[in-house]
Amino acid sequence: MTIDDTTLIPVVKSVLQSVGIRHFVRNEGTHDLIGYMRFSPGAHNPLLGIPQLMVEPDRAREARELLAEIEQTGG
């Protein structure tokens, strides 16, 4: 799952942690590397990489179901 709205990263991580799904957000640290994104909520810098959520393969379906509402709201 690509996380276009970076302000949702903590929400996504919290939801997955609450049910014990191991996860990793690729490019999480680079979306705000130069401070630019800090002043643009929901923005990302395509040059530094769009954050992507990675989860355990055997729990991917469960993660999709849990995060479906977040995805529908534009996250």
C-alpha positions as CSV (number, residue, x, y, z in Angstrom):
1,M,0.0,0.0,0.0
2,T,1.3,3.4,-0.9
3,I,0.7,6.1,1.8
4,D,0.1,9.3,-0.2
5,D,-0.9,11.3,2.9
6,T,2.1,11.1,5.2
7,T,0.1,12.4,8.1
8,L,-1.6,9.0,8.2
9,I,1.6,7.0,8.8
10,P,1.2,7.1,12.6
11,V,-2.4,6.0,12.3
12,V,-1.6,3.1,10.0
13,K,1.2,2.0,12.2
14,S,-1.0,2.1,15.3
15,V,-3.8,0.1,13.7
16,L,-1.4,-2.6,12.6
17,Q,0.5,-2.7,16.0
18,S,-2.8,-3.0,17.8
19,V,-3.4,-6.4,16.2
20,G,0.2,-7.5,16.1
21,I,0.8,-7.3,12.4
22,R,4.5,-6.8,11.8
23,H,5.1,-4.0,9.3
24,F,7.6,-1.6,7.8
25,V,7.1,1.7,6.1
26,R,9.6,2.0,3.3
27,N,10.8,5.6,2.7
28,E,9.2,6.7,6.0
29,G,12.3,8.7,7.0
30,T,13.0,10.2,3.6
31,H,9.7,11.9,3.0
32,D,10.7,14.6,5.4
33,L,14.4,14.5,4.9
34,I,14.9,18.2,4.3
35,G,12.0,19.6,6.4
36,Y,10.0,20.5,3.3
37,M,7.2,18.0,4.0
38,R,6.9,19.1,7.6
39,F,5.2,22.3,6.3
40,S,3.0,20.5,3.8
41,P,0.7,18.1,5.5
42,G,-0.3,15.2,3.3
43,A,2.4,16.0,0.8
44,H,5.3,13.9,-0.3
45,N,8.5,14.4,-2.2
46,P,8.6,12.1,-5.2
47,L,12.4,12.6,-5.5
48,L,12.9,11.1,-2.1
49,G,10.4,8.3,-2.4
50,I,6.7,7.9,-1.6
51,P,6.1,5.9,1.7
52,Q,5.1,2.4,1.1
53,L,3.6,0.0,3.7
54,M,5.0,-3.5,3.8
55,V,3.4,-6.2,5.9
56,E,3.8,-9.9,6.6
57,P,2.7,-11.7,3.5
58,D,0.5,-14.1,5.3
59,R,-1.4,-11.2,7.0
60,A,-1.6,-8.9,4.0
61,R,-5.3,-9.6,3.5
62,E,-6.1,-8.9,7.1
63,A,-4.1,-5.6,6.9
64,R,-5.9,-4.5,3.8
65,E,-9.3,-5.1,5.5
66,L,-8.2,-3.2,8.6
67,L,-6.9,-0.3,6.5
68,A,-9.7,-0.2,3.9
69,E,-11.5,2.7,5.5
70,I,-8.2,4.7,5.6
71,E,-7.6,4.0,1.9
72,Q,-11.2,5.1,1.0
73,T,-10.6,8.5,2.7
74,G,-7.7,9.2,0.4
75,G,-4.8,7.8,2.5
